[in-house]
Amino acid sequence: MSSADGATVASSDIARLAGVGRAAVSNWRRRFPDFPQPAGGSSASPLYALRDVEEWLARHGKPYDITPRDRLWQSLRGSSADLELGDRIGYLGGFLVVLERAPERWKALADQPESVVAGSLVDLLRSVLPEFEGLITDVPDVDAVTIVRLTAQAAERDSGAAVFDFLCERYLEVHSRRHTVTPSWVADLMVSLTGSTGSRVLDPACGLGALLRAGRATGAALVFGQEINLTAARLAVARLLLHGVQPRLAVGDSLRHDAFRGELFEAVICNPPFGERSWGYDDLTTDPRWTYGMPPRSEPELAWLQHCLAHVKPGGHAAILMPAAAAHRRPGRRIRANLLRAGALRAIISLPGWGTTASGTDLWVLCRPDGVDHTHVLLLDATGDRDIIRDIWRSFRADPDADLPGPARSVRIVDLLDEETDLSPARHVAAKPAHAGVAFRPARTRLYTAARTLADTLPDLSAPVPAEPQPTTSVAELAKAGALSIRQAPMGMLTDGGGLPVLTARDVRLDRPPSGAADIAPGIIELRRGDVVALPPGRHSAVRVLSEDGMLLGPHLLLFRVDPQRLDPYFLAGFIRIAQAARTSSGSARADLHRARLLQLSIDAQHEYAQAFQTLSAFQRSAREAAELAESLVSLGFAGLADGSLRPARSSA
């Protein structure tokens, strides 16, 4: 069997190719006795022959889209063991670079027999791609030529970068636990806080190159990296080259065998491996990099931190991700204190919603001492809002003595040098002095205004006498009749990088703008004005009618797209909300919104109900805002009376 004939797909792949959710694929497996039998994998993660799946989808009239890069991935997956995927994709990345640099070389070779192509590929890579020197350790066999040809076909339709990004995304879905990929927003943040525009940037644990790519995209002149894992290094070099970044990348252990010993950079950015106990403690006890103290055996992150600082020019900055516990663990208190005394530690920022440890992840910003006397450290708890980080960092740098807004404090270094040297942002932000006396009167005015608005918008509904039962229908019946369609985004969709905003489940639940980002790809759904987006029934429920175009649908959301001539979207959203509330209160979290019931009404009558639903929703938002303002006012009142910044009204005369 050739590699192409052996192409296999998982349930998630079928869902992506057919533009449905994984639940739909599971439903097909149960309902249709002729659904293809597994051709491999395991009982928990079965794999199906792509050819059988294509035939079944066509036979049952299910629309699907298998692009050349899809066919490439499925063939690659079917012909490779999972542990070999990374290496093979890395080599294909190098081949894609060759196609961009010397397409005529491949054109002259493509029509040759498989044995000739297989014997020539290594020489082709070495002659056209000197950056792969030291990264080529395998010789392709004849079967690999089929995959190479499929790669060339995919690159004819899409750019080499797009094909390789697609392969990397699929690979990371399979091996999500083997590789820690820094989200694009974190990478961009780290680069921006170091101010690395026009400078040389180093990442000593570069992984797949996310930080180096961000550094080049934001203006770094040159990027350097080191990576211990050969597979990751090969992937990183190929990806950077395909995105127009010319890296200098070394393979090896940065702590034991520093490839850039003695070199200094304007900025160093790093997401080091957390909790790695075999980091070289016994071999590196007298290493000159330990300027601030010998890192304890249990604190490898403090070794990486000092390694980064050792490569920064005086006055330059380093940004390094650290486990939250590193800010307060007892073994590291001496090094933390020395960093403070030297003025090397500038900020610790707790990041939201991402990390590889249960305690969370902090971003430490450091500066190589250059004679400037730093007296304060920024401690920022940004777990609730990542968008405030850059503005607060700029405010802190402009005036370290200023009182910072929100969950941030500029703390004097001398006040942190105690027995514990606990630098946890949450602890110090919680202790931030309250200015209840100043804030009380404005808060009272806001609550008064909100209360007046609430009274003016009190909804009114009439009760018909006698109340007559009205005919109903279900969402599923409306879908069957063509009044609406129901879709889901691919469950494995990545939402941390791309050019278009993604509406996530959390965005819908918190009623906020889209916070994700992605690019158009197979299975990705573009949202339109008037679309109804809902969370499935469960512990959290929410529904939203979109008022604008230009967003993508995120995973874990249901899209209901209506025919506006037959169904009012706000009318539908009101009944979906009713169904969500009923399922949640009954405890049936697995219930299906397809069964939600709604009244059978003319479109004009639907508009009237839709207006009533919108009025109720607006009133609820106003009521919640007033309740939050009331809670804040009461808290300020108690705090002000306790600290003396407020007095009872009679005593103020």
C-alpha positions as CSV (number, residue, x, y, z in Angstrom):
1,M,0.0,0.0,0.0
2,S,1.4,3.4,-0.9
3,S,1.5,6.3,1.5
4,A,-1.4,8.0,-0.3
5,D,-3.5,4.8,-0.2
6,G,-2.8,4.6,3.5
7,A,-4.2,8.0,4.4
8,T,-6.2,7.9,7.6
9,V,-8.4,10.4,9.5
10,A,-9.5,10.7,13.1
11,S,-13.0,11.8,14.2
12,S,-11.7,15.4,14.6
13,D,-10.4,15.3,11.1
14,I,-13.7,14.1,9.7
15,A,-15.5,16.9,11.6
16,R,-13.1,19.5,10.2
17,L,-13.3,18.3,6.6
18,A,-17.1,18.1,6.7
19,G,-17.5,21.4,8.6
20,V,-19.4,19.9,11.5
21,G,-18.7,19.4,15.2
22,R,-17.3,16.2,16.7
23,A,-20.6,15.4,18.2
24,A,-22.1,15.1,14.7
25,V,-19.4,12.6,13.7
26,S,-20.2,10.5,16.9
27,N,-23.9,10.7,15.9
28,W,-23.1,9.4,12.4
29,R,-21.2,6.5,13.9
30,R,-24.1,5.5,16.0
31,R,-26.9,6.1,13.5
32,F,-25.5,4.8,10.3
33,P,-24.6,1.1,10.2
34,D,-22.6,1.6,7.0
35,F,-20.3,4.2,8.6
36,P,-16.7,3.1,7.9
37,Q,-15.0,0.7,10.4
38,P,-11.8,1.8,12.0
39,A,-8.7,1.1,10.1
40,G,-6.3,1.7,12.9
41,G,-5.7,3.7,16.1
42,S,-7.2,2.6,19.3
43,S,-10.7,2.1,20.7
44,A,-10.5,5.5,22.4
45,S,-9.0,7.3,19.3
46,P,-9.9,5.3,16.2
47,L,-8.5,6.1,12.7
48,Y,-10.5,5.6,9.5
49,A,-9.3,5.2,5.9
50,L,-9.7,8.5,4.2
51,R,-10.9,6.8,1.0
52,D,-13.7,5.0,2.9
53,V,-14.7,8.3,4.6
54,E,-14.8,10.2,1.3
55,E,-17.0,7.5,-0.2
56,W,-19.4,7.5,2.8
57,L,-19.7,11.3,2.8
58,A,-20.4,11.4,-0.9
59,R,-22.9,8.5,-0.6
60,H,-24.9,10.3,2.1
61,G,-24.8,13.7,0.5
62,K,-22.6,15.2,3.2
63,P,-20.7,18.2,1.8
64,Y,-16.9,18.1,2.5
65,D,-13.8,19.8,1.3
66,I,-10.5,18.0,1.1
67,T,-7.8,20.4,0.1
68,P,-4.3,19.3,-1.2
69,R,-2.8,20.1,2.3
70,D,-5.6,18.0,4.0
71,R,-4.7,15.1,1.7
72,L,-1.0,15.7,2.5
73,W,-1.6,15.6,6.2
74,Q,-3.8,12.5,6.1
75,S,-1.3,10.7,3.9
76,L,1.5,11.7,6.2
77,R,-0.4,10.6,9.3
78,G,-1.3,7.3,7.7
79,S,2.3,6.5,6.7
80,S,4.1,7.6,9.8
81,A,4.1,6.5,13.5
82,D,3.1,9.4,15.7
83,L,6.6,9.7,17.2
84,E,8.0,10.2,13.6
85,L,5.6,12.9,12.6
86,G,7.7,15.8,13.9
87,D,10.8,14.8,12.1
88,R,9.1,14.2,8.8
89,I,7.2,17.5,9.0
90,G,10.5,19.3,9.8
91,Y,12.1,17.8,6.6
92,L,9.0,18.8,4.6
93,G,9.4,22.3,5.9
94,G,12.9,22.3,4.6
95,F,11.6,21.0,1.2
96,L,9.1,23.9,1.1
97,V,11.9,26.4,1.6
98,V,13.7,24.7,-1.3
99,L,10.6,25.1,-3.5
100,E,10.6,28.9,-2.7
101,R,14.4,29.4,-3.3
102,A,15.0,27.0,-6.2
103,P,11.8,25.9,-7.8
104,E,13.7,25.0,-11.0
105,R,15.8,22.4,-9.1
106,W,12.6,20.5,-8.0
107,K,11.1,20.9,-11.5
108,A,14.1,19.1,-13.0
109,L,13.9,16.3,-10.4
110,A,10.1,15.8,-10.1
111,D,9.7,13.6,-13.2
112,Q,12.5,11.3,-12.3
113,P,11.8,7.7,-10.9
114,E,11.1,7.4,-7.2
115,S,14.5,5.9,-6.5
116,V,16.3,8.8,-8.2
117,V,14.2,11.4,-6.3
118,A,14.8,9.7,-3.0
119,G,18.5,9.6,-3.6
120,S,18.7,13.2,-4.5
121,L,16.6,14.9,-1.8
122,V,19.3,15.1,0.8
123,D,21.8,16.7,-1.6
124,L,19.0,19.1,-2.7
125,L,18.4,20.2,0.9
126,R,22.0,20.6,1.7
127,S,22.9,22.7,-1.4
128,V,19.9,25.0,-1.3
129,L,19.3,25.2,2.5
130,P,22.6,25.7,4.4
131,E,20.5,26.6,7.4
132,F,19.7,22.9,7.7
133,E,23.4,22.0,8.2
134,G,23.5,19.7,11.2
135,L,19.8,19.1,11.2
136,I,19.7,16.4,8.5
137,T,20.1,13.0,10.2
138,D,17.8,10.8,8.1
139,V,17.8,9.6,4.5
140,P,14.4,9.4,2.8
141,D,13.2,6.1,1.4
142,V,11.2,5.6,-1.8
143,D,7.8,5.6,0.0
144,A,8.6,9.1,1.3
145,V,8.7,10.5,-2.2
146,T,4.9,10.2,-2.4
147,I,4.6,12.5,0.5
148,V,7.1,14.9,-1.0
149,R,5.1,15.0,-4.2
150,L,1.9,15.7,-2.3
151,T,3.8,18.6,-0.5
152,A,4.7,20.1,-3.8
153,Q,1.1,19.9,-5.0
154,A,-0.2,21.5,-1.8
155,A,2.4,24.4,-2.3
156,E,1.1,25.0,-5.8
157,R,-2.3,26.0,-4.3
158,D,-1.2,27.6,-1.0
159,S,2.0,29.3,0.0
160,G,4.7,27.2,1.5
161,A,4.2,29.0,4.9
162,A,0.5,28.2,4.9
163,V,1.1,24.6,4.1
164,F,3.7,24.2,6.8
165,D,1.7,26.1,9.4
166,F,-1.2,23.8,8.7
167,L,1.0,20.7,9.2
168,C,2.4,22.1,12.4
169,E,-1.1,22.9,13.8
170,R,-2.2,19.3,13.1
171,Y,1.0,17.9,14.6
172,L,0.5,20.0,17.8
173,E,-3.0,18.7,18.0
174,V,-1.6,15.1,18.1
175,H,1.3,16.0,20.4
176,S,-0.2,18.8,22.6
177,R,1.5,17.3,25.7
178,R,5.0,17.0,24.1
179,H,5.4,20.7,23.1
180,T,4.6,23.9,25.0
181,V,3.8,26.5,22.5
182,T,3.8,30.1,23.7
183,P,0.5,31.8,22.6
184,S,1.0,34.6,20.1
185,W,-0.4,37.3,22.4
186,V,2.1,36.2,25.1
187,A,5.0,36.2,22.7
188,D,4.1,39.7,21.3
189,L,3.7,41.0,24.9
190,M,7.2,39.7,25.9
191,V,8.8,41.2,22.9
192,S,7.1,44.6,23.4
193,L,8.1,44.8,27.1
194,T,11.8,44.4,26.2
195,G,11.7,47.2,23.6
196,S,13.6,45.0,21.2
197,T,12.9,47.1,18.0
198,G,16.0,47.2,15.8
199,S,18.1,45.0,18.2
200,R,19.5,41.5,18.4
201,V,17.2,39.1,20.2
202,L,18.1,35.7,21.8
203,D,15.8,32.9,22.9
204,P,17.9,30.2,24.6
205,A,15.0,27.7,24.8
206,C,13.3,28.5,21.5
207,G,11.1,25.4,21.0
208,L,9.2,25.8,17.7
209,G,10.4,29.5,17.4
210,A,7.2,31.4,18.4
211,L,9.1,34.0,20.4
212,L,11.8,34.5,17.7
213,R,9.1,34.9,15.1
214,A,7.3,37.5,17.3
215,G,10.6,39.3,17.8
216,R,11.3,39.6,14.1
217,A,7.7,40.7,13.4
218,T,8.0,43.6,15.8
219,G,11.2,44.9,14.4
220,A,14.2,42.9,15.8
221,A,17.1,43.2,13.4
222,L,18.5,39.7,14.1
223,V,17.2,36.7,16.0
224,F,19.2,33.9,17.6
225,G,18.0,30.8,19.3
226,Q,19.1,27.5,20.9
227,E,17.0,24.4,21.3
228,I,17.9,21.1,22.9
229,N,15.4,19.0,20.9
230,L,16.5,18.3,17.4
231,T,13.0,17.8,16.1
232,A,11.8,21.1,17.5
233,A,14.9,22.9,16.2
234,R,14.2,21.5,12.6
235,L,10.6,22.7,12.8
236,A,11.6,26.1,14.2
237,V,14.2,26.7,11.4
238,A,11.8,25.7,8.7
239,R,8.9,27.8,10.1
240,L,11.0,30.9,10.6
241,L,12.5,30.7,7.1
242,L,9.1,30.2,5.5
243,H,7.9,33.4,7.3
244,G,10.8,35.4,6.1
245,V,12.9,35.3,9.3
246,Q,16.6,34.4,8.9
247,P,17.6,32.9,12.3
248,R,20.9,31.8,13.7
249,L,19.9,28.7,15.6
250,A,22.0,26.2,17.5
251,V,21.1,22.7,18.8
252,G,22.1,21.8,22.3
253,D,21.5,22.3,26.0
254,S,21.8,26.0,26.8
255,L,22.6,25.6,30.4
256,R,25.3,22.9,30.0
257,H,26.6,23.8,26.5
258,D,25.9,27.5,25.8
259,A,26.2,28.0,22.1
260,F,26.4,31.8,22.6
261,R,28.9,32.0,25.4
262,G,30.2,35.5,25.8
263,E,27.8,37.1,23.4
264,L,25.5,39.9,24.6
265,F,22.1,40.9,23.2
266,E,19.9,43.9,23.6
267,A,17.0,41.7,24.5
268,V,16.5,38.1,25.7
269,I,13.1,36.4,25.7
270,C,12.5,32.9,27.0
271,N,9.8,30.4,28.0
272,P,12.0,27.8,29.7
273,P,11.0,24.3,30.7
274,F,9.3,24.4,34.1
275,G,10.2,21.9,36.9
276,E,13.1,20.2,35.1
277,R,15.1,18.7,38.0
278,S,18.0,17.4,35.8
279,W,19.0,20.8,34.6
280,G,22.7,20.5,35.6
281,Y,22.9,21.4,39.3
282,D,25.8,19.1,40.0
283,D,27.8,20.1,36.9
284,L,27.3,23.9,37.2
285,T,28.0,24.8,40.8
286,T,30.8,27.2,40.0
287,D,29.3,28.7,36.8
288,P,30.0,32.4,36.5
289,R,26.5,33.0,35.3
290,W,25.2,32.7,38.9
291,T,25.8,36.4,39.7
292,Y,22.8,36.5,42.1
293,G,23.3,33.1,43.8
294,M,23.6,29.4,43.1
295,P,20.1,28.3,41.9
296,P,18.7,25.6,44.3
297,R,18.3,22.1,42.7
298,S,14.5,22.5,43.0
299,E,14.5,26.0,41.3
300,P,15.7,25.4,37.7
301,E,13.7,28.5,36.5
302,L,16.1,30.7,38.5
303,A,19.0,29.1,36.6
304,W,17.3,30.0,33.3
305,L,16.6,33.5,34.5
306,Q,20.3,34.1,35.4
307,H,21.4,32.5,32.1
308,C,19.1,35.1,30.3
309,L,20.5,38.0,32.3
310,A,24.1,36.9,31.6
311,H,23.4,37.4,27.9
312,V,21.8,40.9,28.1
313,K,23.9,44.0,27.5
314,P,24.0,46.5,30.3
315,G,20.7,48.4,30.2
316,G,19.1,45.8,28.0
317,H,16.0,43.8,29.1
318,A,15.0,40.2,29.5
319,A,11.5,38.8,29.6
320,I,11.1,35.3,30.9
321,L,8.0,33.2,31.8
322,M,8.1,31.7,35.3
323,P,5.8,29.5,37.3
324,A,3.8,31.7,39.8
325,A,5.3,29.8,42.7
326,A,8.8,31.1,41.8
327,A,7.8,34.5,43.2
328,H,7.4,33.1,46.7
329,R,9.0,29.7,47.1
330,R,11.3,29.7,50.1
331,P,14.4,28.1,48.4
332,G,14.6,31.0,45.9
333,R,14.2,33.9,48.4
334,R,18.0,34.7,48.5
335,I,18.2,35.1,44.7
336,R,15.0,37.2,44.6
337,A,16.5,39.5,47.2
338,N,19.8,39.8,45.3
339,L,17.9,40.6,42.1
340,L,16.0,43.4,44.0
341,R,19.1,44.8,45.6
342,A,20.9,45.0,42.3
343,G,17.9,46.7,40.6
344,A,17.8,43.9,38.1
345,L,14.1,42.9,38.6
346,R,11.8,45.5,37.1
347,A,8.4,43.8,37.1
348,I,6.4,40.6,37.8
349,I,3.1,40.3,35.9
350,S,0.6,37.5,36.6
351,L,-0.9,36.4,33.2
352,P,-4.5,35.3,32.6
353,G,-5.8,32.0,31.4
354,W,-2.7,30.3,30.3
355,G,0.1,28.3,31.7
356,T,1.6,24.9,32.2
357,T,1.4,24.8,36.0
358,A,-1.7,24.7,38.3
359,S,-0.6,27.8,40.1
360,G,-0.4,29.9,36.9
361,T,2.3,31.7,35.0
362,D,4.0,35.0,35.7
363,L,6.1,37.2,33.3
364,W,9.3,38.5,34.9
365,V,10.8,41.6,33.3
366,L,14.5,42.2,34.1
367,C,17.2,44.7,33.3
368,R,20.9,44.2,33.2
369,P,22.2,46.8,35.7
370,D,24.0,49.7,34.0
371,G,24.5,52.1,36.9
372,V,20.9,53.5,36.9
373,D,19.5,53.3,40.4
374,H,16.1,51.5,40.3
375,T,14.1,52.0,43.5
376,H,10.7,50.4,42.7
377,V,9.3,47.2,41.2
378,L,6.1,46.8,39.3
379,L,3.8,44.1,40.6
380,L,0.7,43.6,38.4
381,D,-2.0,41.0,38.7
382,A,-3.4,40.9,35.1
383,T,-5.2,37.6,35.5
384,G,-8.5,39.5,34.9
385,D,-7.5,41.7,32.0
386,R,-4.4,41.2,29.8
387,D,-5.2,44.4,27.8
388,I,-4.0,46.7,30.7
389,I,-0.4,45.3,30.8
390,R,1.3,47.5,28.2
391,D,-0.3,50.8,29.4
392,I,0.6,50.1,33.1
393,W,4.1,49.1,32.1
394,R,4.5,52.4,30.3
395,S,3.1,54.4,33.2
396,F,5.4,52.6,35.6
397,R,8.5,53.3,33.5
398,A,7.5,57.0,33.1
399,D,7.1,57.5,36.8
400,P,7.8,54.7,39.2
401,D,6.7,56.8,42.2
402,A,3.2,57.3,40.7
403,D,0.1,55.6,42.1
404,L,-0.9,53.0,39.4
405,P,-4.5,52.2,38.6
406,G,-6.3,48.9,38.9
407,P,-4.6,45.7,40.1
408,A,-1.1,47.1,40.0
409,R,1.4,48.5,42.5
410,S,4.7,50.2,42.2
411,V,6.4,48.9,45.4
412,R,9.6,50.2,46.9
413,I,12.4,47.6,46.8
414,V,13.3,48.3,50.4
415,D,9.7,47.3,51.4
416,L,10.1,43.9,49.8
417,L,13.3,42.9,51.4
418,D,12.0,40.9,54.4
419,E,12.5,37.3,55.6
420,E,10.2,35.9,52.8
421,T,10.8,38.3,49.9
422,D,7.4,37.3,48.6
423,L,6.9,39.0,45.2
424,S,3.5,37.5,44.4
425,P,1.6,40.3,42.6
426,A,-1.8,39.1,44.0
427,R,-0.5,39.5,47.6
428,H,0.7,43.0,47.2
429,V,-2.2,44.2,45.0
430,A,-4.6,43.0,47.7
431,A,-2.7,45.1,50.2
432,K,-2.9,48.2,48.0
433,P,-4.2,51.1,50.1
434,A,-7.8,52.0,49.4
435,H,-8.9,55.5,48.8
436,A,-12.4,55.0,49.9
437,G,-12.9,58.7,50.9
438,V,-12.1,59.9,47.4
439,A,-14.0,57.2,45.6
440,F,-17.2,57.1,47.7
441,R,-19.0,60.2,46.3
442,P,-18.5,59.4,42.6
443,A,-19.6,55.9,43.2
444,R,-22.8,57.1,44.9
445,T,-23.5,59.4,42.0
446,R,-23.1,56.6,39.5
447,L,-25.4,54.3,41.5
448,Y,-28.0,57.1,41.7
449,T,-28.0,57.5,38.0
450,A,-28.1,53.8,37.4
451,A,-31.1,53.4,39.7
452,R,-33.0,56.2,38.0
453,T,-32.3,54.6,34.6
454,L,-33.4,51.2,36.0
455,A,-36.7,52.6,37.1
456,D,-37.3,54.3,33.7
457,T,-36.7,51.1,31.8
458,L,-38.8,48.8,33.9
459,P,-40.4,46.4,31.4
460,D,-44.2,45.9,31.1
461,L,-45.9,42.9,29.6
462,S,-49.7,42.2,29.4
463,A,-51.5,39.0,30.4
464,P,-54.2,37.9,27.9
465,V,-57.5,36.8,29.4
466,P,-58.2,34.0,28.9
467,A,-54.7,32.7,28.1
468,E,-55.0,30.5,25.0
469,P,-52.4,27.7,24.3
470,Q,-50.5,28.5,21.1
471,P,-48.9,25.9,18.7
472,T,-45.2,25.4,19.0
473,T,-42.3,23.9,17.0
474,S,-38.7,23.0,17.7
475,V,-35.4,24.2,16.5
476,A,-34.7,20.9,14.8
477,E,-38.0,21.1,12.9
478,L,-37.2,24.6,11.8
479,A,-33.8,23.5,10.6
480,K,-35.4,20.6,8.7
481,A,-37.8,23.1,7.1
482,G,-34.9,25.3,6.0
483,A,-35.7,28.2,8.3
484,L,-32.3,28.0,9.9
485,S,-29.1,26.1,9.8
486,I,-27.0,24.9,12.8
487,R,-23.2,24.7,12.7
488,Q,-20.1,24.4,14.9
489,A,-16.5,25.3,14.5
490,P,-13.8,22.6,14.6
491,M,-13.2,21.5,18.2
492,G,-9.4,21.5,17.7
493,M,-9.5,25.1,16.4
494,L,-6.6,27.3,17.6
495,T,-7.7,30.8,18.7
496,D,-4.4,32.3,19.8
497,G,-3.0,33.7,16.6
498,G,-4.1,35.0,13.2
499,G,-5.5,38.0,11.4
500,L,-9.2,37.7,12.2
501,P,-11.0,38.1,15.5
502,V,-12.5,34.9,17.0
503,L,-15.6,35.0,19.2
504,T,-14.9,32.5,22.0
505,A,-17.3,30.7,24.4
506,R,-15.9,32.9,27.2
507,D,-16.6,36.0,25.2
508,V,-20.2,35.1,24.8
509,R,-20.6,34.2,28.4
510,L,-19.0,37.4,29.6
511,D,-20.8,39.5,26.9
512,R,-17.5,41.0,25.7
513,P,-15.9,41.6,22.3
514,P,-14.0,38.8,20.6
515,S,-10.7,38.0,22.3
516,G,-9.3,35.2,20.1
517,A,-7.6,35.4,16.7
518,A,-7.2,32.9,13.8
519,D,-7.0,32.7,10.0
520,I,-9.4,31.3,7.5
521,A,-8.9,27.5,7.2
522,P,-11.0,24.5,6.2
523,G,-14.0,24.2,8.6
524,I,-13.6,27.7,10.0
525,I,-16.9,29.6,10.0
526,E,-17.2,33.3,9.3
527,L,-20.0,35.0,11.3
528,R,-22.5,37.4,9.9
529,R,-24.8,40.1,11.3
530,G,-27.9,38.5,12.6
531,D,-26.3,35.2,13.5
532,V,-27.4,33.7,16.8
533,V,-24.5,32.2,18.8
534,A,-25.1,30.2,22.0
535,L,-23.4,28.1,24.6
536,P,-24.7,24.5,24.9
537,P,-26.8,24.0,28.1
538,G,-24.6,23.4,31.1
539,R,-23.2,25.1,34.2
540,H,-22.8,28.3,32.1
541,S,-25.3,29.4,29.5
542,A,-25.5,32.4,27.3
543,V,-26.8,33.5,23.9
544,R,-26.0,36.5,21.7
545,V,-27.3,37.9,18.4
546,L,-24.5,39.4,16.4
547,S,-24.7,43.0,15.3
548,E,-21.7,43.1,12.9
549,D,-19.8,41.0,10.5
550,G,-16.1,40.1,10.4
551,M,-15.7,37.6,13.3
552,L,-15.0,33.8,13.2
553,L,-16.9,31.3,15.3
554,G,-14.9,29.8,18.1
555,P,-15.0,26.2,19.4
556,H,-17.6,25.0,21.9
557,L,-20.3,27.4,20.5
558,L,-23.4,26.6,18.5
559,L,-24.3,28.9,15.5
560,F,-27.9,29.3,14.5
561,R,-28.1,31.1,11.1
562,V,-31.7,32.1,10.3
563,D,-33.6,32.9,7.1
564,P,-34.7,36.5,8.1
565,Q,-37.8,36.3,5.9
566,R,-39.1,33.4,8.1
567,L,-37.4,33.8,11.5
568,D,-36.4,36.8,13.6
569,P,-33.0,36.1,15.2
570,Y,-33.9,37.9,18.5
571,F,-37.1,35.8,18.7
572,L,-35.1,32.6,18.3
573,A,-32.5,33.8,20.8
574,G,-35.2,34.5,23.4
575,F,-36.5,30.9,23.2
576,I,-33.0,29.5,23.2
577,R,-32.3,31.3,26.4
578,I,-35.5,29.9,27.9
579,A,-34.4,26.4,26.9
580,Q,-30.9,27.0,28.4
581,A,-32.4,28.1,31.7
582,A,-34.8,25.1,31.8
583,R,-32.0,22.6,31.1
584,T,-29.7,24.1,33.7
585,S,-32.3,24.2,36.4
586,S,-33.4,20.6,35.7
587,G,-29.7,19.4,35.9
588,S,-29.8,18.0,32.4
589,A,-26.6,19.6,31.2
590,R,-26.3,17.3,28.2
591,A,-29.7,18.2,26.7
592,D,-29.7,19.3,23.1
593,L,-30.7,22.8,22.0
594,H,-32.1,21.2,18.8
595,R,-35.1,20.2,21.0
596,A,-35.8,23.8,22.2
597,R,-39.4,24.7,21.7
598,L,-40.7,28.0,20.4
599,L,-44.0,29.5,19.4
600,Q,-45.2,29.2,15.8
601,L,-45.9,32.8,14.9
602,S,-45.9,35.0,11.8
603,I,-42.8,37.0,11.1
604,D,-44.6,40.2,12.2
605,A,-45.6,38.6,15.5
606,Q,-42.1,37.3,16.0
607,H,-40.8,40.9,15.7
608,E,-43.1,42.0,18.6
609,Y,-41.8,39.1,20.8
610,A,-38.2,39.9,19.7
611,Q,-38.6,43.5,20.9
612,A,-39.9,42.3,24.3
613,F,-37.0,39.9,24.7
614,Q,-34.5,42.7,23.9
615,T,-36.2,44.9,26.4
616,L,-36.0,42.3,29.1
617,S,-32.3,41.6,28.4
618,A,-31.5,45.3,28.5
619,F,-33.2,45.6,31.8
620,Q,-31.3,42.7,33.2
621,R,-28.0,44.2,32.2
622,S,-29.0,47.5,33.8
623,A,-30.1,45.7,37.0
624,R,-26.8,43.8,37.2
625,E,-24.8,47.0,36.7
626,A,-26.8,48.7,39.5
627,A,-26.2,45.7,41.8
628,E,-22.5,45.8,41.1
629,L,-22.4,49.5,41.8
630,A,-24.4,49.0,45.0
631,E,-21.9,46.4,46.2
632,S,-19.0,48.7,45.4
633,L,-20.6,51.6,47.2
634,V,-21.3,49.5,50.4
635,S,-17.7,48.2,50.4
636,L,-16.3,51.7,50.0
637,G,-18.5,52.9,52.8
638,F,-17.4,50.3,55.2
639,A,-13.7,50.7,54.3
640,G,-13.9,54.5,54.6
641,L,-15.6,54.4,58.0
642,A,-13.0,52.0,59.2
643,D,-9.9,53.9,58.0
644,G,-11.2,57.4,58.9
645,S,-11.5,58.7,55.3
646,L,-15.3,58.9,55.7
647,R,-17.5,59.9,58.6
648,P,-21.3,59.6,59.2
649,A,-23.2,62.4,57.4
650,R,-24.5,64.0,60.7
651,S,-20.9,64.4,62.0
652,S,-19.7,66.2,58.9
653,A,-21.7,69.3,59.6
